[in-house]
Amino acid sequence: MIDRHLHRSFSVVVCAYTEERWEDILAAVDSVRGQSMPATETLLVVDHNEALLDRLRARYASLSPADGGEVRVLANAGPRGLSAGRNTGIAAARGEFVAFLDDDAVAERDWLRYLAAGYGDPRVMAVGGRTLPAWSSGGRPAWFPEEFDWVVGCTYRGLPPGKVRVRNVLGGNASFRRTAFDSAGGFATGIGRDGDKRPLGCEETELCIRLSNALPHAVLLIDDRAVIHHKVPPARTRFGYFRTRAYAEGLSKALVARSVGTGKGLESERRYATRVLPAGVARGLRDAVRGRGGAGRAGAIVAGVLTTTAGYLVGSARARRGAPTFSSGPITPATSVSA
């Protein structure tokens, strides 16, 4: 059951960088404004794209905040990339809690209410949800294993179901107490996506580990009832993208390990690699024997493991040759905001 009378003050941050996602951005904002527990505000942060910034400001300039909360359009105040965009939103946020939604995703109507329900315990510093793929091509490719849904920014097979304690939430469907950033700083620049460059990630993993180090008694949760649907364009259903994203994930994991250490930096990955993935290969081979076409999935899992490992080794070697530069805060509240 969910308390329909529950209300908490949420700022929702959506980061956008390209006009090619115009309709997706509008759909993401509409899904926030249609929540059963209204957000205090939606902060739409534009990543160094003046044309998109002007267009979105014009689109939302006359919008009444009466239904669904205020929409504020901001320019990324930091370097290009998702981490700095999120930090811009955090600095401008007025809510007690800050939630993040991808610009090509839509949230189900009770998304914020389920996130809010997790904060009844004052130790809870972050609550994430479940991200389901919305395949633009009409359905999941037969070869694409659910164990690798993280490749397309979605919840993957192997994560525990229900409402559970986790090491880290997933960045495209996550929320934090605003005070968490006072303790741990913001998302680290130097990790994660930067415009249209290689599809790196893991900035939320690094932040969550840093948060747990700063606040040892902090609790981080995932509630799989807090659902969003993440668009997967046809280009991301190709095996070439699968390999590119897996390699980039390995590079990202090396950066996380460099930042917070290999112990916590790879803690969840060890279980995933030693239990979840072998079970996925076995399941795929079993389905193949039964004529259900699982050989492609099994092969993709093996290829994904090898490619991710290669990325991690290369990233680790690069980090040893020259230490990467991370910057993670502190978050300074914005003194003036363009809207």
Secondary structure, 3 states (H helix, E strand, C coil): CCCCCCCCCEEEEEEECCHHHHHHHHHHHHHHHCCCCCCCEEEEEECCCHHHHHHHHHHHCCCCCCCCCEEEEEECCCCCCHHHHHHHHHHHCCCCEEEEECCCEEECCCHHHHHHHHHHCCCEEEEEEEEEEEECCCCCCCCCCHHHHHHHCCCCCCCCCCEEECCCCCCCEEEEEHHHHHHHCCCCECCCCCCCCCCCCCHHHHHHHHHHHHCCCCEEEEEEEEEEEEEECHHHHCHHHHHHHHHHHHHHHHHHHHHHCHHHHCHHHHHHHHHHHHHHHHHHHHHHHCCCCCHHHHHHHHHHHHHHHHHHHHHHHHHHHCCCCCECCCCCCCCCCCC
